[in-house]
Structures are given as structure tokens and as C-alpha cells.
Amino acid sequence: MSLKKQYLKTKTVCKVTFTVPSAVAGVAKQVNLVGEFNNWDTQSLPMKKLKNGDFSVSLELERLKEYQFKYLIDGKEWQNDLEADKFAQNEFQGENSVVVV
């Protein structure tokens, strides 16, 4: 998994590309990005499946903020991003990934 950040000089946002590699996604049909930036909506940010089997989506996020997130695979399996900037405890006795922009 990976996070790629591209800071835009003329904007107060950062373009962040979230990627789930095929090795993690396996035979998944759908992966959704779920987090504070979309009010934890499990349907609003479907990731695009690439030819190599990876799933990816890009968002423009406001700078100088932190956002908790997770990946939802096929509507049932939650995954953290092992390359997240840090992790935060959640209310379900687990952790969420955190991206810092």
C-alpha cells in the first residue's frame, strides 16, 4: 500500500494518491477508500482497478491537516495502509491509518 503526495504550489491543497496493491487486494472486485474526508461513507470513494490489479484513487486534501482512513475490500474486510504516516486508536478497539498533509 502506498500514499503519494503532490503539493500544488498554487493551491492550499495536496493531491494524495492512495494505492492498494494487488498482493493485498487479492481477487477483490471492489476496494473503497473510507475516512474522515468523506464522513466514513463506505460507498462514496470507490477505487479504480488498474491493469496490474492494483486499486487507486486520488483526492485533493486541505493542507496542514491529518485525516484518519481505512480501505474496505469487497464491503467486508477493513485494511490499514502499512505505509501510513501514523496510526490512531479507533472506537472499535483497533487502529486507523492517518495521512498527514
mmCIF file of the C-alpha atoms, coordinates in Angstrom:
data_MODEL
# 
_entry.id   MODEL 
# 
loop_
_atom_site.group_PDB 
_atom_site.id 
_atom_site.type_symbol 
_atom_site.label_atom_id 
_atom_site.label_alt_id 
_atom_site.label_comp_id 
_atom_site.label_asym_id 
_atom_site.label_entity_id 
_atom_site.label_seq_id 
_atom_site.pdbx_PDB_ins_code 
_atom_site.Cartn_x 
_atom_site.Cartn_y 
_atom_site.Cartn_z 
_atom_site.occupancy 
_atom_site.B_iso_or_equiv 
_atom_site.pdbx_formal_charge 
_atom_site.auth_seq_id 
_atom_site.auth_comp_id 
_atom_site.auth_asym_id 
_atom_site.auth_atom_id 
_atom_site.pdbx_PDB_model_num 
ATOM 1   C CA . MET A 1 1   ? 0.000   0.000   0.000   1.00 0.00 ? 1   MET A CA 1 
ATOM 2   C CA . SER A 1 2   ? 1.177   3.476   -0.542  1.00 0.00 ? 2   SER A CA 1 
ATOM 3   C CA . LEU A 1 3   ? 0.442   7.149   -0.224  1.00 0.00 ? 3   LEU A CA 1 
ATOM 4   C CA . LYS A 1 4   ? 1.856   9.540   -2.806  1.00 0.00 ? 4   LYS A CA 1 
ATOM 5   C CA . LYS A 1 5   ? 1.607   13.256  -2.031  1.00 0.00 ? 5   LYS A CA 1 
ATOM 6   C CA . GLN A 1 6   ? 1.853   16.036  -4.580  1.00 0.00 ? 6   GLN A CA 1 
ATOM 7   C CA . TYR A 1 7   ? 1.793   19.542  -3.098  1.00 0.00 ? 7   TYR A CA 1 
ATOM 8   C CA . LEU A 1 8   ? 0.276   22.038  -5.502  1.00 0.00 ? 8   LEU A CA 1 
ATOM 9   C CA . LYS A 1 9   ? 2.091   25.370  -5.371  1.00 0.00 ? 9   LYS A CA 1 
ATOM 10  C CA . THR A 1 10  ? -0.882  27.494  -6.383  1.00 0.00 ? 10  THR A CA 1 
ATOM 11  C CA . LYS A 1 11  ? -3.437  25.812  -4.122  1.00 0.00 ? 11  LYS A CA 1 
ATOM 12  C CA . THR A 1 12  ? -3.958  25.201  -0.428  1.00 0.00 ? 12  THR A CA 1 
ATOM 13  C CA . VAL A 1 13  ? -4.499  21.512  -1.077  1.00 0.00 ? 13  VAL A CA 1 
ATOM 14  C CA . CYS A 1 14  ? -2.327  18.448  -1.563  1.00 0.00 ? 14  CYS A CA 1 
ATOM 15  C CA . LYS A 1 15  ? -3.145  15.786  -4.142  1.00 0.00 ? 15  LYS A CA 1 
ATOM 16  C CA . VAL A 1 16  ? -2.869  12.422  -2.375  1.00 0.00 ? 16  VAL A CA 1 
ATOM 17  C CA . THR A 1 17  ? -2.945  9.161   -4.320  1.00 0.00 ? 17  THR A CA 1 
ATOM 18  C CA . PHE A 1 18  ? -3.962  6.118   -2.285  1.00 0.00 ? 18  PHE A CA 1 
ATOM 19  C CA . THR A 1 19  ? -2.969  2.712   -3.692  1.00 0.00 ? 19  THR A CA 1 
ATOM 20  C CA . VAL A 1 20  ? -3.792  -0.830  -2.599  1.00 0.00 ? 20  VAL A CA 1 
ATOM 21  C CA . PRO A 1 21  ? -1.500  -3.309  -4.398  1.00 0.00 ? 21  PRO A CA 1 
ATOM 22  C CA . SER A 1 22  ? -2.862  -6.473  -5.959  1.00 0.00 ? 22  SER A CA 1 
ATOM 23  C CA . ALA A 1 23  ? -0.912  -8.525  -3.395  1.00 0.00 ? 23  ALA A CA 1 
ATOM 24  C CA . VAL A 1 24  ? -3.153  -7.066  -0.673  1.00 0.00 ? 24  VAL A CA 1 
ATOM 25  C CA . ALA A 1 25  ? -6.373  -6.765  -2.682  1.00 0.00 ? 25  ALA A CA 1 
ATOM 26  C CA . GLY A 1 26  ? -6.091  -10.345 -3.938  1.00 0.00 ? 26  GLY A CA 1 
ATOM 27  C CA . VAL A 1 27  ? -9.129  -11.258 -6.024  1.00 0.00 ? 27  VAL A CA 1 
ATOM 28  C CA . ALA A 1 28  ? -11.176 -8.312  -4.738  1.00 0.00 ? 28  ALA A CA 1 
ATOM 29  C CA . LYS A 1 29  ? -13.839 -6.948  -7.028  1.00 0.00 ? 29  LYS A CA 1 
ATOM 30  C CA . GLN A 1 30  ? -14.097 -3.589  -5.225  1.00 0.00 ? 30  GLN A CA 1 
ATOM 31  C CA . VAL A 1 31  ? -11.988 -1.516  -2.845  1.00 0.00 ? 31  VAL A CA 1 
ATOM 32  C CA . ASN A 1 32  ? -13.323 1.679   -1.285  1.00 0.00 ? 32  ASN A CA 1 
ATOM 33  C CA . LEU A 1 33  ? -11.389 4.431   0.475   1.00 0.00 ? 33  LEU A CA 1 
ATOM 34  C CA . VAL A 1 34  ? -13.211 5.359   3.680   1.00 0.00 ? 34  VAL A CA 1 
ATOM 35  C CA . GLY A 1 35  ? -12.235 8.107   6.106   1.00 0.00 ? 35  GLY A CA 1 
ATOM 36  C CA . GLU A 1 36  ? -12.762 11.451  7.741   1.00 0.00 ? 36  GLU A CA 1 
ATOM 37  C CA . PHE A 1 37  ? -12.576 13.216  4.364   1.00 0.00 ? 37  PHE A CA 1 
ATOM 38  C CA . ASN A 1 38  ? -15.846 11.519  3.256   1.00 0.00 ? 38  ASN A CA 1 
ATOM 39  C CA . ASN A 1 39  ? -17.542 11.214  6.661   1.00 0.00 ? 39  ASN A CA 1 
ATOM 40  C CA . TRP A 1 40  ? -16.722 7.465   6.751   1.00 0.00 ? 40  TRP A CA 1 
ATOM 41  C CA . ASP A 1 41  ? -19.082 6.788   3.826   1.00 0.00 ? 41  ASP A CA 1 
ATOM 42  C CA . THR A 1 42  ? -18.335 3.234   2.674   1.00 0.00 ? 42  THR A CA 1 
ATOM 43  C CA . GLN A 1 43  ? -19.635 3.840   -0.876  1.00 0.00 ? 43  GLN A CA 1 
ATOM 44  C CA . SER A 1 44  ? -18.589 7.348   -1.952  1.00 0.00 ? 44  SER A CA 1 
ATOM 45  C CA . LEU A 1 45  ? -14.940 6.709   -2.901  1.00 0.00 ? 45  LEU A CA 1 
ATOM 46  C CA . PRO A 1 46  ? -14.589 3.535   -4.970  1.00 0.00 ? 46  PRO A CA 1 
ATOM 47  C CA . MET A 1 47  ? -11.022 2.931   -6.087  1.00 0.00 ? 47  MET A CA 1 
ATOM 48  C CA . LYS A 1 48  ? -10.220 2.210   -9.729  1.00 0.00 ? 48  LYS A CA 1 
ATOM 49  C CA . LYS A 1 49  ? -8.807  -1.207  -10.521 1.00 0.00 ? 49  LYS A CA 1 
ATOM 50  C CA . LEU A 1 50  ? -5.679  -0.838  -12.661 1.00 0.00 ? 50  LEU A CA 1 
ATOM 51  C CA . LYS A 1 51  ? -4.445  -3.279  -15.319 1.00 0.00 ? 51  LYS A CA 1 
ATOM 52  C CA . ASN A 1 52  ? -1.815  -4.652  -12.931 1.00 0.00 ? 52  ASN A CA 1 
ATOM 53  C CA . GLY A 1 53  ? -4.511  -5.496  -10.332 1.00 0.00 ? 53  GLY A CA 1 
ATOM 54  C CA . ASP A 1 54  ? -3.751  -2.572  -8.008  1.00 0.00 ? 54  ASP A CA 1 
ATOM 55  C CA . PHE A 1 55  ? -6.565  -0.267  -6.857  1.00 0.00 ? 55  PHE A CA 1 
ATOM 56  C CA . SER A 1 56  ? -6.001  3.509   -6.791  1.00 0.00 ? 56  SER A CA 1 
ATOM 57  C CA . VAL A 1 57  ? -7.795  6.804   -6.167  1.00 0.00 ? 57  VAL A CA 1 
ATOM 58  C CA . SER A 1 58  ? -6.583  10.415  -5.832  1.00 0.00 ? 58  SER A CA 1 
ATOM 59  C CA . LEU A 1 59  ? -8.033  13.146  -3.632  1.00 0.00 ? 59  LEU A CA 1 
ATOM 60  C CA . GLU A 1 60  ? -7.229  16.785  -3.040  1.00 0.00 ? 60  GLU A CA 1 
ATOM 61  C CA . LEU A 1 61  ? -6.959  17.262  0.728   1.00 0.00 ? 61  LEU A CA 1 
ATOM 62  C CA . GLU A 1 62  ? -6.591  20.506  2.635   1.00 0.00 ? 62  GLU A CA 1 
ATOM 63  C CA . ARG A 1 63  ? -3.020  21.121  3.792   1.00 0.00 ? 63  ARG A CA 1 
ATOM 64  C CA . LEU A 1 64  ? -1.881  21.235  7.425   1.00 0.00 ? 64  LEU A CA 1 
ATOM 65  C CA . LYS A 1 65  ? -4.415  18.627  8.498   1.00 0.00 ? 65  LYS A CA 1 
ATOM 66  C CA . GLU A 1 66  ? -4.477  14.965  9.447   1.00 0.00 ? 66  GLU A CA 1 
ATOM 67  C CA . TYR A 1 67  ? -7.081  12.518  8.162   1.00 0.00 ? 67  TYR A CA 1 
ATOM 68  C CA . GLN A 1 68  ? -7.878  9.064   9.508   1.00 0.00 ? 68  GLN A CA 1 
ATOM 69  C CA . PHE A 1 69  ? -8.827  6.423   6.947   1.00 0.00 ? 69  PHE A CA 1 
ATOM 70  C CA . LYS A 1 70  ? -9.073  2.725   6.087   1.00 0.00 ? 70  LYS A CA 1 
ATOM 71  C CA . TYR A 1 71  ? -9.623  0.600   2.987   1.00 0.00 ? 71  TYR A CA 1 
ATOM 72  C CA . LEU A 1 72  ? -12.775 -1.521  2.695   1.00 0.00 ? 72  LEU A CA 1 
ATOM 73  C CA . ILE A 1 73  ? -12.293 -4.576  0.496   1.00 0.00 ? 73  ILE A CA 1 
ATOM 74  C CA . ASP A 1 74  ? -15.398 -6.106  -1.091  1.00 0.00 ? 74  ASP A CA 1 
ATOM 75  C CA . GLY A 1 75  ? -17.590 -4.452  1.535   1.00 0.00 ? 75  GLY A CA 1 
ATOM 76  C CA . LYS A 1 76  ? -16.430 -6.699  4.367   1.00 0.00 ? 76  LYS A CA 1 
ATOM 77  C CA . GLU A 1 77  ? -12.681 -6.598  5.084   1.00 0.00 ? 77  GLU A CA 1 
ATOM 78  C CA . TRP A 1 78  ? -11.091 -3.497  6.630   1.00 0.00 ? 78  TRP A CA 1 
ATOM 79  C CA . GLN A 1 79  ? -7.386  -2.858  5.940   1.00 0.00 ? 79  GLN A CA 1 
ATOM 80  C CA . ASN A 1 80  ? -4.966  -0.218  7.165   1.00 0.00 ? 80  ASN A CA 1 
ATOM 81  C CA . ASP A 1 81  ? -2.281  1.278   4.967   1.00 0.00 ? 81  ASP A CA 1 
ATOM 82  C CA . LEU A 1 82  ? 1.007   -0.077  6.314   1.00 0.00 ? 82  LEU A CA 1 
ATOM 83  C CA . GLU A 1 83  ? 2.808   2.947   4.849   1.00 0.00 ? 83  GLU A CA 1 
ATOM 84  C CA . ALA A 1 84  ? 0.519   5.500   6.535   1.00 0.00 ? 84  ALA A CA 1 
ATOM 85  C CA . ASP A 1 85  ? 2.158   8.499   8.177   1.00 0.00 ? 85  ASP A CA 1 
ATOM 86  C CA . LYS A 1 86  ? 0.952   7.241   11.556  1.00 0.00 ? 86  LYS A CA 1 
ATOM 87  C CA . PHE A 1 87  ? -1.866  5.320   13.227  1.00 0.00 ? 87  PHE A CA 1 
ATOM 88  C CA . ALA A 1 88  ? -4.617  6.323   15.659  1.00 0.00 ? 88  ALA A CA 1 
ATOM 89  C CA . GLN A 1 89  ? -6.772  4.268   18.008  1.00 0.00 ? 89  GLN A CA 1 
ATOM 90  C CA . ASN A 1 90  ? -10.410 3.977   16.954  1.00 0.00 ? 90  ASN A CA 1 
ATOM 91  C CA . GLU A 1 91  ? -13.579 3.300   18.937  1.00 0.00 ? 91  GLU A CA 1 
ATOM 92  C CA . PHE A 1 92  ? -13.644 -0.367  17.865  1.00 0.00 ? 92  PHE A CA 1 
ATOM 93  C CA . GLN A 1 93  ? -10.519 -1.398  19.823  1.00 0.00 ? 93  GLN A CA 1 
ATOM 94  C CA . GLY A 1 94  ? -8.425  -1.135  16.661  1.00 0.00 ? 94  GLY A CA 1 
ATOM 95  C CA . GLU A 1 95  ? -6.402  1.364   14.681  1.00 0.00 ? 95  GLU A CA 1 
ATOM 96  C CA . ASN A 1 96  ? -6.994  3.652   11.723  1.00 0.00 ? 96  ASN A CA 1 
ATOM 97  C CA . SER A 1 97  ? -4.366  4.796   9.251   1.00 0.00 ? 97  SER A CA 1 
ATOM 98  C CA . VAL A 1 98  ? -3.540  8.514   9.280   1.00 0.00 ? 98  VAL A CA 1 
ATOM 99  C CA . VAL A 1 99  ? -2.330  10.671  6.398   1.00 0.00 ? 99  VAL A CA 1 
ATOM 100 C CA . VAL A 1 100 ? -0.708  13.996  7.301   1.00 0.00 ? 100 VAL A CA 1 
ATOM 101 C CA . VAL A 1 101 ? -0.777  16.713  4.615   1.00 0.00 ? 101 VAL A CA 1 
# 
